[in-house]
Amino acid sequence: MGRASLRLLISGIVQGVGFRPFVYRVALLSGVAGYVRNLGGSEVEIRVEGSWGQLRAFLRLFAEKLPPPARIEDLEIIVERWEGIRGFRILPSSREARRRSMIPPDFAVCRDCLSEVLNPHDRRYRYPFNSCAYCGPRFSMMYTVPYDRENTAMRDFPLCTGCEREYRDPWNERRFHAQGISCPKCGPRVWLETIDGEVVETRDPIREAARIIDEGGIVAVKGIGGFHIAALASDDDVVLELRKRKKRPTKPFALMALDSDAAEKLVYLDREARRVLESPEAPILLLPRREDAPVSKYVAPGLDTLGVMIAYSPLHYLLLSETRDKFLIMTSGNVHGKPMCTSIECVREKLKGIVDYVLNHNRVIVNRVDDSVARFTAGRLVLIRRGRGYAPTWIRLGFRLPREVVAFGAELQNAGAVAFEDKVVLTQYIGDTDDYDTLMELEKYLKWFVEQYSIDVSKAVLVADLHPRYNSRRLAEEWASRTGAELILVQHHHAHVASVIAERRMKPGVRRVGIAIDGVGYGLDGSIWGGEVIVTDLASFERVGHLEPQPLPGGDRATEYPARIAIAILTKLMGVDEAVEMAVKLGLVRGLPYGESEARVAAIQAARGNAPLSSSMGRILDAFAALLGVCYHRGYEGEPAIRLEAYGRRGKLLDDVFAPIRGNMVDTTRLFKMVLEALMEGVDRRSLAYTVMWRLGEALAELALRALNNAEDGENVYMAGGAAVNDVIARAVEARLSEEGVKLVLPRKVPAGDGGIALGQVAVAASMLGTS
């Protein structure tokens, strides 16, 4: 029988998922000789020698028994010269990088590990850091690649005899060569301390923390990617106190439930929602709130949904299991606008006055990773924030990049990216870079990914948003000045649409139609865009339709107090004096700090043309939210529009209210007039809210259908932007498109909002340079 030698080079998620141990077992079962080792680009190299029958058996078992978290992106098999290798070994990792591979994300605790934690007869009983080859932290504790224990925060915890024995046992599938394993004897430990650092003497710190929370205390909990703030979600006084301390008047708090059964007491779960909650990614999922949910109304004021996740680490599970409710507020441990704390020093400095105690542990959080947030829009799962569980897995393009790229993303909800070959690696969610500390976080993680993927910045292309005052753009300009790298600026809404096209692995050079709807983006004409229909071949775009630009009296103040926008539109309809009278009659003046006098100032600014104009979907939704009395103040990004969606969800579509189209523009002034007249006639406000959102989506879809005549892809319309997750708008767009046999394409792998901008920036810049 003939014999042969093969070398396999494999990239994908193949480090940190029990891949080398799996290969070792398959090699023993098939009888081949050789070795397996990690390489420095996060890839794996395998060398196997044996008879052709043994090699075929190896390849068959390799395909059949792949570890659940592993993902193979590329597999290259090379026939090598026979060397007569004896036995099969796992070799030490090499710093050599032959091809780049994915850095593994953090995985939620698996059922087997959780069963051990809950088994009184297991040596890991009640151990809060239990993990195995298939679950637990990865990216959050990595200093560098390759994923070996000495390159992670677990290097501080040498294996005890028992763990060493499991680590060396090839038939211990979950722990053989699993880099992150530990036990109570050798692993991290947890303790409880006051905010001032005084250790609380107790036999069970987790149980004591749960008792404090049940009595109304507020506790910082050190998790996997950062600190959470934990508190009762069922007690109005506790929730209001947390809001007061955190200076967070209305933004909803995330909840963590013990498991999906506990979550089902709070929200309505179908099979798909349960699957997402229990997945290895375990995001926060926005779901319809049960009418009888035992949750304070102050957790998510004005909303009909709750953001719920389930305990994704043994520590969180043990804490929740000891609480009376089996669910808690579990919100990010940060000061408003600042990055989430990852160190006890940050907690003591930033969270003093917010939390009473700290449930701490001694494993270093190397990389900050916020919880991911997702929701269902038009029946599809869409990401709002891409963090733990998803980042930093890469996204494959449908073309190869001519040069490596570093993308700096947008300003709000930022994520940056590095890109090479046909791959884009987005950073985890960074935050709003109008804050200096957050901007420095963006630079820190861009530098980290540049180093891990060996990108020469001086030879790369840098990409940033077109907006001249974005801090993310200024950072890109500083990098370009320092390194001599080329800098390309990409228009915001072009990047939004390009992100959806790119994630579907579409090639450039084909004209496609997109809809971009959000709060703000710098237009090519210097005005504020945000309700756009464009045709793009990725390298360039043409604006072919948009919402009517409306005045924003006072600029940023109008975004904070949307009654100013409503008054500006009233002024267009009836003049200054009547607009102010109507604002008083409708109660709009209640939404302004200076009442009627501020209303008059806003009206005069609008009448004189002394106000910036915006075609933004977000701003017109804000205006309707104020007109209908739903929301008068934006306490967090998108609040009026988000509350309008919740308010109108149970409304009905009204035939007599529609959004006219004039040329290539949706006439939002006439729509506003129709809603105003219906409101004065006593028409149901919820139905008016629903109808406004539906008609705006329907009108944009109509403009998109017209634009398909000038596009080469006539089967799809690609939609993104922060407002693209609005379920009513998305369903309206889809309904109108489907009448003509056209599909609506929404983002799946990146956020529809600004967290997906960096992907679009990469695709546009690469297309401008020429791709292969």
Secondary structure, 3 states (H helix, E strand, C coil): CCEEEEEEEEEEECCCCCHHHHHHHHHHHHCCEEEEEECCCCCEEEEEEEEHHHHHHHHHHHHHCCCCCCEEEEEEEEEECCCCCCCEEECCCCCCCCCCCCCCCCECCCHHHHHHHHCCCCCCCCCCCCCECCEECCHHHECCCCCCHHHEHHHHCCCCHHHHHHHHCCCCCCCCCCCCCCCCCCCCCEEEEECCCCECCCCCHHHHHHHHHHCCCCEEEECCCCEEEEECCCCHHHHHHHHHHHCCCCCCCCEEECCHHHHCCCECCCHHHHHHHCCCCCCEEEEEECCCCCCCCCCCCCCCEEEEEECCCHHHHHHHHCCCCCEEEEEECCCCCCCCCCCHHHHHHHCECCECEEEEECCCCCCCCCCCEEEEECCEEEEEECCCCCCCCCEECCCCCCCCEEECCCCCCECCEEEECCEEEECCCCECCCCHHHHHHHHHHHHHHHHHCCCCHHHCEEEEECCCCCHHHHHHHHHHHHHCCEEEEECHHHHHHHHHHHHCCCCCCCCEEEEEEEEEEECCCCCEEEEEEEEECCCCEEEEEEECCEECCCCHHHHHCCHHHHHHHHHHHHCHHHHHHHHHHHCHHHHCCCHHHHHHHHHHHHHCCCCCEECCHHHHHHHHHHHCCCCCCCCCCCHHHHHHHHHHCCCCCCCCCCCCEECCEECHHHHHHHHHHHHHCCCCHHHHHHHHHHHHHHHHHHHHHHHHHHCCCCCEEEEECHHHHCHHHHHHHHHHHHCCCCEEECCCCCCCCHHHHHHHHHHHHHHHHCCC
